[in-house]
């Protein structure tokens, strides 16, 4: 019996729907649909989760097909190097803070041959930088509004917040995020598969 047929049979024997199996295995319904239709062969960590959810031995599923990879794919050294440089390119915010996210966007568009997981990791990093720009603008507006209220409504100039402080706070926060991503990428390359990297 083929792998996909074995999974379908085991799922139906337990009376599970594809949605229920996906929830138990912590994967998407589309992943279950593709596996059961034979469109894709799951990686071993996905197969282990499915086997556990169906209460069947993992070995019985791996014996169903010779195409199941033994280990999750690790990013290549070249991909890990690219992800590191891609993430560090976000330090462009020190020079062009409002449009700096265009630098990693440009780099990503020029890069060819990246896997879906690496692309997902890059997109998450870009989203973080866009959120930072929005957050910086909102914080500056709130600071301006607070200062306006203190000066005009309360007449209290001593409570005036200098704009440099929230700006410095946001700059330090973004540096911390970029460095955190840097260590996640390095540790993901050394210890785990792409799932750790794409979780940035």
C-alpha positions in Angstrom: 0.0 0.0 0.0 1.3 3.4 -0.9 2.0 6.0 1.7 -0.9 8.3 0.8 -3.3 5.4 0.7 -2.1 4.2 4.1 -2.6 7.6 5.7 -6.1 7.9 4.2 -7.0 4.4 5.4 -5.7 5.1 8.9 -7.5 8.5 9.1 -10.8 7.0 7.9 -10.5 4.1 10.3 -10.4 6.6 13.2 -13.2 8.6 11.7 -11.1 11.8 11.4 -11.8 14.4 8.8 -8.8 16.0 7.0 -9.4 19.1 9.1 -9.2 17.2 12.3 -6.0 15.4 11.3 -4.4 18.7 10.2 -5.3 20.2 13.6 -3.9 17.2 15.5 -0.7 17.1 13.5 -0.3 20.9 13.6 -0.1 21.2 9.8 -2.4 22.9 7.3 -5.4 21.2 5.7 -3.8 21.8 2.3 -0.7 19.8 3.5 -2.9 16.8 4.4 -4.8 17.1 1.1 -1.6 17.1 -0.9 -0.1 14.2 1.0 -3.3 12.1 0.7 -3.7 12.8 -3.0 -0.1 11.8 -3.6 0.9 15.3 -4.8 3.7 15.6 -2.3 5.8 13.4 -0.1 6.0 14.7 3.5 9.3 15.2 5.3 10.0 12.9 8.2 9.1 15.5 10.9 5.7 16.0 9.2 5.2 12.2 8.8 6.1 11.7 12.5 3.4 14.2 13.5 0.8 12.5 11.3 1.8 9.0 12.6 1.4 10.2 16.2 -2.0 11.8 15.4 -3.2 8.5 13.8 -1.8 6.3 16.6 0.3 4.2 14.2 4.0 3.5 14.3 6.2 5.9 12.4 8.1 3.0 11.0 5.0 1.5 9.3 4.6 4.7 7.3 8.3 5.0 6.4 8.1 1.5 5.1 5.3 2.4 2.8 7.5 4.4 0.5 11.2 4.8 -0.2 10.8 8.5 -1.1 10.4 9.8 2.4 13.5 11.8 3.4 15.3 10.6 6.5 15.9 14.1 7.9 14.5 17.5 7.4 16.3 19.5 4.9 18.8 21.9 6.3 19.6 25.2 4.6 22.8 25.2 2.6 25.8 27.2 3.7 25.1 29.6 0.8 21.5 30.1 1.8 22.4 30.6 5.5 25.0 33.2 4.4 22.5 35.0 2.2 19.9 35.0 5.1 22.5 36.5 7.4 23.5 39.3 5.0 19.8 39.9 4.1 19.0 40.4 7.8 22.0 42.6 8.4 21.0 44.8 5.4 18.1 46.0 7.6 20.7 48.2 9.4 20.1 50.5 6.5 17.5 52.1 8.8 20.4 54.0 10.4 20.8 55.9 7.1 17.3 55.9 5.6 14.9 55.1 8.4 11.6 55.6 6.6 12.3 53.6 3.4 15.1 51.3 4.5 12.9 48.2 4.1 13.3 48.7 0.3 16.9 47.6 0.6 16.1 44.0 1.7 13.1 44.0 -0.8 15.5 44.8 -3.6 18.0 42.2 -2.4 15.3 39.5 -2.3 14.1 40.3 -5.8 17.6 40.0 -7.2 18.3 36.7 -5.4 17.5 33.5 -7.4 17.2 29.9 -6.4 15.9 30.4 -2.8 13.5 27.8 -1.4 10.0 28.7 -0.2 11.1 28.5 3.5 14.0 30.9 3.0 11.7 33.3 1.1 9.2 33.1 3.9 12.0 33.9 6.4 13.0 37.0 4.3 9.4 38.2 4.0 9.0 38.0 7.8 12.1 40.1 8.2 10.8 42.7 5.7 7.4 42.8 7.5 9.2 43.4 10.8 10.9 46.4 9.3 7.7 47.8 7.9 6.1 47.5 11.3 9.0 49.3 12.8 8.6 52.2 10.4 4.9 52.4 11.3 5.6 52.1 15.0 8.2 54.9 14.8 5.8 57.2 13.1 3.0 56.5 15.6 5.3 57.0 18.6 6.5 60.3 17.2 2.9 61.4 16.6 2.0 60.4 20.2 4.9 62.3 21.6 3.9 65.4 19.6 0.3 65.1 20.8 1.4 64.6 24.4 3.7 67.7 24.2 1.0 69.7 22.6 -1.4 68.8 25.5 1.2 69.6 28.1 2.1 73.0 26.6 -1.4 74.2 25.5 -3.9 72.5 27.8 -1.9 72.1 31.0 0.6 74.9 30.5 3.3 72.6 31.9 6.5 72.9 29.9 8.5 70.8 32.5 6.7 67.6 31.4 7.7 68.2 27.8 9.2 65.0 26.2 12.2 65.6 23.9 11.6 63.9 20.5 15.1 62.4 20.7 14.1 59.9 23.5 11.4 58.0 21.7 13.4 58.1 18.5 16.5 56.6 20.3 14.2 54.0 22.0 12.9 52.8 18.6 16.3 52.7 17.1 17.7 50.6 19.9 14.6 48.3 19.7 15.1 47.7 16.0 18.8 47.0 16.5 17.9 44.4 19.1 15.3 42.8 16.7 17.9 42.6 13.9 20.5 41.0 16.2 17.9 38.6 17.6 17.1 37.5 14.0 20.8 37.2 13.4 21.3 34.7 16.2 18.1 32.8 15.2 19.4 32.4 11.7 22.8 31.2 12.9 21.3 28.8 15.5 18.7 27.6 13.0 21.4 26.7 10.5 23.5 24.9 13.1 20.8 23.0 15.0 17.5 22.7 13.2 15.8 22.9 9.8 14.2 25.8 8.0 11.2 25.8 10.3 13.2 27.6 13.0 14.4 30.2 10.5 11.0 30.8 9.0 9.6 31.3 12.4 11.5 34.6 12.7 
